[in-house]
Amino acid sequence: MTFRVGKGNMISFWTDVWCSESSLSQCFPHLFGMAAHQNLTIEEMWDQNSGQGNWNLHFLRDFNDWEIELVGEFLHILRGFKPSLEEDSVLWRKGRNGQFRVKKAYSLLTKSDDIGFPYKSIWVARVPTKVAFFAWEASWGKVLTLDSLQRRGFQLPNRCFLCGCEEESVNHILIYCTVVRALRDIVFGLVDVKWVFPGTVKEVLAS
């Protein structure tokens, strides 16, 4: 479900889905952790008294240089949205024109594209127990990466400690990180293996 913004008095600025595929708190967890007002509505975050109106954003501290690009992305998303005099409305993403249809909902429920838990690749007798448990945690996204700690309420800057280029997540640090990819390419080159990695750790273990 997603929201179509009207007055904005019924929509949470940070935690409802209204301007992107996910809520702003999920798209920008680092900024959400720094936000001075995490529970306000869109209407409460909009300042109509400043010219044509503007977002009234307050954070707990000034931004560091390496955070400026992230803030720019955040403001770019907000630029195309502002409250109006209409009422807020709820849309169903999977339905035509945002309308809920029982037939479509049933079709989605009976069609499962989700990848099952790759237990055959994890619980293997020859694999050390510590390695198996780490793979289990990684497949469920339970490894204590920086993005995981932020979701638990820790206010930490999030940058991969290996490459320093992207936010640290389990999929980034095990698949996408440029340092990890370079090491993986060296190992695969030694054994003459060519493999295009799937998008997530769970998909890697299931493949």
SVG drawing of the C-alpha trace seen along z (x, -y; Angstrom):
<svg xmlns="http://www.w3.org/2000/svg" viewBox="-12 -34 57 68">
<polyline fill="none" stroke="black" stroke-width="0.4" points="0.0,0.0 1.1,-3.5 -0.3,-7.0 -1.3,-9.8 -0.5,-13.1 -3.3,-15.6 -3.3,-17.7 -0.8,-15.4 -2.5,-15.4 -3.0,-11.6 0.4,-10.5 3.6,-10.1 6.5,-12.0 9.1,-9.4 7.4,-6.1 4.6,-5.9 5.2,-5.2 4.3,-8.2 7.2,-9.6 9.3,-6.5 9.1,-2.7 9.7,-2.6 9.3,-4.9 11.9,-7.7 13.0,-6.0 13.9,-2.9 15.4,-4.7 17.5,-7.0 17.9,-5.3 21.0,-7.4 19.0,-10.7 16.0,-9.2 18.3,-8.5 19.4,-12.1 15.9,-13.6 14.7,-15.8 11.0,-15.0 10.5,-11.4 6.7,-11.1 5.3,-14.2 2.9,-14.1 3.6,-15.6 1.4,-18.5 3.4,-19.2 6.7,-19.1 5.5,-21.5 6.0,-25.3 3.5,-27.2 4.6,-30.5 7.9,-30.5 7.1,-31.8 5.6,-29.0 6.2,-26.6 9.1,-24.5 10.0,-21.4 10.6,-22.3 13.4,-19.8 15.3,-19.7 18.2,-17.4 20.0,-16.8 23.4,-18.0 25.1,-19.6 26.1,-17.4 29.6,-16.1 31.1,-16.6 30.6,-13.0 26.9,-13.2 26.2,-16.1 25.6,-13.8 23.1,-11.7 21.2,-14.9 21.2,-16.0 19.5,-12.7 17.0,-13.1 16.1,-16.7 15.9,-15.6 13.1,-13.1 11.2,-15.7 11.4,-18.3 8.5,-16.9 6.1,-16.7 4.1,-19.2 0.7,-19.1 -2.5,-20.3 -6.1,-21.1 -7.3,-17.6 -7.8,-14.7 -5.1,-12.1 -5.9,-8.8 -4.5,-5.2 -3.4,-3.3 -2.8,0.4 0.4,0.8 -0.6,4.1 -4.0,2.9 -4.9,1.1 -5.2,-2.7 -4.3,-1.9 -7.6,-0.2 -7.8,3.0 -9.1,6.1 -9.8,9.4 -9.0,11.4 -5.6,9.7 -4.9,10.2 -5.7,13.9 -3.5,14.3 -0.5,12.7 -1.1,14.8 -1.2,18.1 1.9,17.1 5.0,17.4 8.2,16.2 10.0,16.0 13.2,18.0 12.9,20.7 15.5,20.9 18.6,22.5 19.1,25.0 20.8,27.6 23.6,25.2 24.0,24.2 23.5,27.2 26.2,29.4 28.2,31.9 31.5,30.8 30.9,27.1 32.2,25.9 29.4,25.0 30.5,21.3 30.5,20.9 27.1,22.5 25.6,20.2 27.1,17.1 25.6,18.2 22.3,18.7 22.4,15.2 23.5,13.6 20.7,15.3 18.2,13.8 19.9,10.4 20.7,10.8 24.4,10.0 25.3,7.0 26.2,4.7 26.0,0.9 22.6,0.6 21.3,3.3 22.6,1.4 20.9,-1.8 17.6,0.0 18.0,1.0 18.3,-2.6 22.1,-3.2 23.1,-6.6 26.1,-5.7 27.6,-7.0 27.1,-4.2 30.0,-3.6 31.5,-0.3 34.8,0.1 36.4,1.9 35.7,-0.4 34.3,-3.5 32.1,-4.2 28.7,-2.7 26.5,-2.1 27.3,1.2 24.7,3.9 25.0,7.7 24.5,7.8 27.0,5.0 29.8,6.3 29.5,9.9 28.6,9.3 28.9,5.7 31.9,4.2 34.7,3.4 37.3,4.8 35.4,8.0 34.8,8.4 38.5,7.9 39.5,10.6 36.7,12.9 37.9,12.4 41.4,13.4 40.2,16.6 37.9,17.5 40.7,16.7 43.0,19.2 40.4,22.0 39.1,20.8 35.6,20.2 33.3,17.7 30.1,16.8 27.7,13.9 26.5,13.3 22.8,13.0 21.5,9.9 21.3,11.2 23.2,13.5 20.1,15.7 20.0,16.0 23.7,16.9 23.3,19.7 20.2,21.0 22.0,21.0"/>
</svg>
